[in-house]
Amino acid sequence: MPLRALFLDMNAYFASAEQHFRPELRGRPVAVVQAMTASTCCIAASYEARAFGVRTGTNVGEAILKCPSLELVKARHVEYVELHHRIREVVETVLPIEAVRSIDEMSFRLMGPEREPARAVELGLAMKRAIHEKVGPTLRCSVGIGPNAFLAKTASNLQKPDGLTVLREEEVAGRLAGLELEDLTGISDKMAARLRRAGIGSVRELCEASESRLERAWGGVVGRRWALMLRGEDVGPPETARRQVGHSRILPPEHRTEDGARAVTAHLVQKAAVRLRAMERWTHRMYLSVAFTDREKWKREAKLPGVQDTPTLMEAFAELWWHKPAGAPRAVSVALRDLATAESATAALFEPSRKRERVSKALDAINAKYGTNAAYFASLQEAKEGAGVRIAFSQIPDVSGERRREER
């Protein structure tokens, strides 16, 4: 089966980006954090830090005990997104990007002569060289080449940092035998336990299982899809529909109060509302949660009539927040769920509701032209900065509004 896909994974991206921006950090253990407090966790760690056992998700206090020389750096998401776009520009001089998978991952389709192993390796090396020479030497990446995007991604994980691995169809079971089921993208701890109950306890057994057996193990056609992917078939990405729009934040120390948490959450609601309108979606449910340092996590939902305007969503938020118990807030989360398209949403019937929609869209237009927070609802005043740009796993935020705001 031909080599159809090349996958590029930037290694320790956030930490490497900081070493790129700040030469004094190169060669030193670095951890990127959302807030400069011992109670938060590392969202990225350089390979120098990983040598001491510091990983993504490691508590900062624990990380410092493991690595006393650890350099903590507050995340700069706008800069990471801009650097991501620069990397994209450079690699596309070698090969067109088929899909951006996340802030630090992208996949490429190999065509014609590019599918020859020697030529595919040559392209992978050319991408590495282009990033090193045209962007920066601290930005290393791992490249995987395989019969489909899934196996190419899996191959990219076999040699880090700065690796290049070709994974042919006939090599899959043997080359992946040393991996745990959970090492494969798409298999959670829960799914791995389910596979083990079905008698599939290793990656080799997974690769050798029949389509019908995997369908039974997964309880549906997803199992057949896995069988085809592991055999090198080019099945393409599954069709998905976005189910929610949401944001979450670990609160910085200055916002770990009742008023501070409320202000940050209000900002998250308004950010989600802007995204909802940009997607031309309407929501029927709002979900709110608050994690505390001194009690169990609180969560609550509210039903909505299919809305997208900010004032109505802020009223729903205020009603939910009123039920929140007292405590020391640590993190907040908001999600707009049960999304509907324009075709299935019920249009606003009364003039006050239509006016709210028009005002919300007018503010969106102003901010798109003049920068984030050029105009905003008064409830955002308390925490304009507290819920700024963050990068989700598979979504690259538009940071142009942030830059225009800084230039004002």
PyMOL commands that set and color helices and strands:
alter all, ss='L'
color gray80, all
select helices_A, chain A and resi 13-21+23-25+47-50+60-66+77-91+112-115+117-134+149-156+169-175+181-183+189-197+203-208+211-218+221-230+253-255+258-278+310-322+351-370+378-383+400-407
alter helices_A, ss='H'
color red, helices_A
select strands_A, chain A and resi 5-10+30-33+42-45+71-74+99-102+105-109+141-146+164-166+244-250+282-292+298-307+329-340
alter strands_A, ss='S'
color yellow, strands_A
deselect
rebuild
show_as cartoon
